[in-house]
C-alpha cells in the first residue's frame, strides 16, 4: 500500500514540477498593474488552438527562465478568454508578441521565435541604445553577446558621438552598442580615436570600421561584419542574411561533415569576396526544398547557388559539376564581373484569364504589375499554404468588385513557381503597387477581410477607388445590360465564388490549426 502511496505522491510532485512556469499568465484585471510594475515586459497574445503558438511555447518558457535572472518578465494572454484585452492592443493574428515599457509604450517584437533569439533581443531592449563603458566593464561587454559594437571617441568629438548614437538607435534590436571616451582603452585595442570595433564570437573575433563616419556606412559595416565568413542558413539566420543587402551564396549538403568540408574548401573564396558576397551552408535534408526557390534541382546534392538578395535574382551553379575551389571560384568571379545572366523560373503565361483575379507569372510580371497604369493589388502565395487557401474565396470576391474601368487590378502570383523581384518570407504576402509609384509597393498588414482590403486599396491607391461606392450605385440603379455573351459567364463566375466560399468555410471549421491567424497577419513561413 505504501508503495502505491509513494507512486501517487511522486506523480503529484512530477505534475507540480511540470506545471511550474516562469511565464506569467495575465488577465484583463491583472495586466495593467503587472506592466506598470516592471520597466520592461514581453507579452505573447495567443490562442490555445494556434499551431504557431504551440511551437513557440517551449522556446518562450526557456527564454522566460533565463530572462527571469535579468528581471525581464515574459507574460502570455489567452485571447480566447481575454478578447477585450487583445482587441485593446490590436491583436489580429496569433501569436502576436509585443514589448511593453508601461501600458502605453508598446512596440512589436521583431526577433525570431527561438529561445536564444528572444533572450538576445530582450537583453538589448533592457539596455540603453549605447552603454557607457569603462576599463572595468569593457572586457565583459565584449563577450556579452555574439556580436557587439564598441565606439572609441574623444569626449569633445560631438560629431562622432552623435553619428554613432544615431546608428545605434536604428540597430538596437540587432546588436549591442557601447562607447568609451578613454583613449587608453582604444590604444590597448590597437585603434585611434575616433574608431569603431565590432567584436564577435566567431571567425577572426573582431572587425575594425575604416570608412567615413556616416550613419549608413556604420550600418552597412555592422550588418556585413556580423555575418560569419562561412555561416549557416536556418530559421534564426535567414532574415539577417536578407537584411545585409548583399548577395548570398548557398552551399547545400546533407550531412554536417560534408557541410564542414565544403565550408573549409570554399572559405578562401568567402575571404576573397568578403563584403561583396556572403557564403553559408544549408542543411539539404531539412531545407532542401529551398533549392527549388533558387532554380536548383531538388534532391541533387551537394549544390551551390548565388542569390542577389536585393533584386531576388538567382544564379544556380551547374549541378553536374563538383563543388571544387577552382570551379566554384570561377563561377563566383564571373558573377561579380556581371558575366552571368540570372536564371528566371516562370510558369507559362495564361492563354486567357479565368475568373476575376488576374494570374501573374514571372514572364508577364513587368507587364501586368509594373507597367500597368492601374493600382495593382498582388498576392504572393504558395499552393500548400493553408492561410492562402482560406483567403482565396474572399480574394476572388474582392477582385469581382473592381471592373476593368475602375483602374484597379487584383492579381496573384505563385511565388514558389515564379521568380519575382521581391524576396517573400511568408505566405500570403499582399502588396499594393500604386499607379505612378510602382517602385515603392505598400505591404498590407491588416485583417484579411474583404472590407479591410478594399479600404486599403482606397486609402493607398492613386485613384482612391471605393469599391463599395460603385457597388451601392449598382444596387440602387437599374442594372446596365452586359455585353453580348457575358451574362452567362458572369453568372458562372458568381457560382464559382459562392461554391469556393462555402468550401473554405467548411475547411476553416474542420482545420483550425491550418487557419490560425487568418483573421490577422499570421503567415505560413518559408
Order of alpha helices (4+ residues) and beta strands (2+ residues): alpha-beta-alpha-beta-alpha-beta-alpha-beta-beta-alpha-beta-alpha-beta-alpha-beta-alpha-beta-beta-alpha-beta-alpha-beta-alpha-beta-alpha-alpha-beta-beta-alpha-beta-beta-alpha-beta-beta-beta-beta-alpha-alpha-alpha-beta
